[in-house]
Amino acid sequence: QKLSVEEIQKLTDLALKIIPVKVKYFAGVMNVSYGRITIRNQKTRWGSCSAKKNLNFNCLLMLAPDEVVDYVVVHELCHLIEMNHSKKFWAQVEQVMPDYKKQKQWLKDHGNEIIGRIY
């Protein structure tokens, strides 16, 4: 079922309450600093990280389990250390979140259902 403009706004508002708290927590654990946090409604990405250390997250993450949101936050914060998907990058993710592969798989299995709900 497609989401209405109002529903997407509610997800964005919720994401603005939840994601910055998670980013602050995991950035502290990892000892990294970041720039701005932006919440977007995107059709192709769950999150991204710019060269200026700004972080973007998809409001649709609010429809995923909490651990999956944690995984995407950790994934993007790891890009502040490694701006690629090298072995070093994935080792960094695993260090912070040993069971990250489970969350990554959940997104692979269910992500398209969620993204498909954009109007």
C-alpha positions as CSV (number, residue, x, y, z in Angstrom):
1,Q,0.0,0.0,0.0
2,K,1.3,3.4,-1.0
3,L,2.1,6.0,1.6
4,S,0.4,9.3,1.6
5,V,2.2,12.6,1.7
6,E,1.0,13.0,5.3
7,E,2.3,9.5,6.2
8,I,5.7,10.3,4.7
9,Q,5.8,13.6,6.7
10,K,5.1,11.6,9.9
11,L,7.9,9.2,9.1
12,T,10.2,12.1,8.5
13,D,9.3,13.7,11.8
14,L,9.8,10.4,13.6
15,A,13.2,9.9,11.9
16,L,14.3,13.4,12.9
17,K,13.6,12.4,16.6
18,I,15.2,9.0,16.4
19,I,18.1,9.0,14.0
20,P,20.1,11.9,15.4
21,V,20.1,10.2,18.8
22,K,21.4,7.0,17.3
23,V,24.0,8.9,15.3
24,K,25.2,10.7,18.4
25,Y,25.4,7.4,20.4
26,F,27.3,5.4,17.7
27,A,29.6,8.3,16.8
28,G,30.6,8.4,20.5
29,V,31.2,4.6,20.5
30,M,33.3,4.9,17.3
31,N,34.9,8.2,18.3
32,V,34.1,10.0,14.9
33,S,32.7,13.4,14.3
34,Y,30.1,14.3,11.7
35,G,28.4,17.3,10.1
36,R,24.7,17.8,9.4
37,I,22.1,15.1,9.5
38,T,19.4,15.3,6.8
39,I,16.3,13.1,6.5
40,R,15.1,12.5,3.0
41,N,12.5,10.5,1.2
42,Q,14.6,8.5,-1.3
43,K,13.9,5.8,-3.7
44,T,17.3,4.3,-4.0
45,R,19.3,4.8,-0.8
46,W,18.9,4.1,2.9
47,G,21.7,6.5,3.8
48,S,24.7,8.3,2.5
49,C,27.7,10.2,3.7
50,S,29.3,13.2,2.0
51,A,32.9,14.2,1.8
52,K,32.0,17.1,4.2
53,K,30.9,14.5,6.7
54,N,27.2,15.3,6.3
55,L,24.9,12.3,6.8
56,N,21.7,11.6,4.9
57,F,19.1,9.0,5.9
58,N,15.9,7.8,4.3
59,C,12.7,8.5,6.3
60,L,11.5,5.0,5.2
61,L,14.0,3.5,7.7
62,M,11.3,4.1,10.3
63,L,9.4,1.2,8.7
64,A,12.3,-1.2,9.3
65,P,13.2,-2.9,12.6
66,D,15.3,-0.9,15.1
67,E,18.4,-3.0,14.6
68,V,18.3,-2.3,10.9
69,V,18.2,1.5,11.6
70,D,21.2,1.0,13.9
71,Y,23.0,-0.9,11.1
72,V,22.4,1.9,8.5
73,V,23.6,4.5,11.0
74,V,26.8,2.5,11.8
75,H,27.3,1.8,8.1
76,E,27.2,5.6,7.3
77,L,29.4,6.5,10.2
78,C,32.0,3.9,9.1
79,H,32.2,5.9,5.8
80,L,33.6,8.7,7.9
81,I,36.6,6.4,8.4
82,E,36.6,4.5,5.1
83,M,34.9,6.2,2.1
84,N,34.4,2.9,0.3
85,H,33.2,-0.6,0.7
86,S,36.6,-2.3,1.1
87,K,37.4,-5.2,3.5
88,K,38.7,-2.5,5.9
89,F,35.3,-0.8,5.8
90,W,33.3,-4.0,6.5
91,A,35.8,-4.9,9.3
92,Q,35.0,-1.5,10.8
93,V,31.2,-2.2,10.6
94,E,31.7,-5.6,12.2
95,Q,33.7,-4.2,15.0
96,V,30.8,-1.9,16.0
97,M,28.0,-4.4,15.1
98,P,29.2,-8.0,15.0
99,D,25.8,-9.3,13.6
100,Y,25.6,-6.6,10.9
101,K,25.2,-9.3,8.2
102,K,21.7,-10.2,9.6
103,Q,20.6,-6.5,9.3
104,K,22.1,-6.2,5.8
105,Q,20.2,-9.3,4.7
106,W,17.0,-8.0,6.2
107,L,17.3,-4.8,4.0
108,K,18.1,-7.0,0.9
109,D,15.0,-9.2,1.6
110,H,12.5,-6.5,2.6
111,G,13.9,-3.1,1.4
112,N,12.2,-3.1,-1.9
113,E,8.8,-3.7,-0.3
114,I,9.3,-0.5,1.8
115,I,10.7,1.6,-1.0
116,G,7.8,0.4,-3.2
117,R,5.5,2.2,-0.8
118,I,6.6,5.7,-2.0
119,Y,3.7,7.4,-3.8
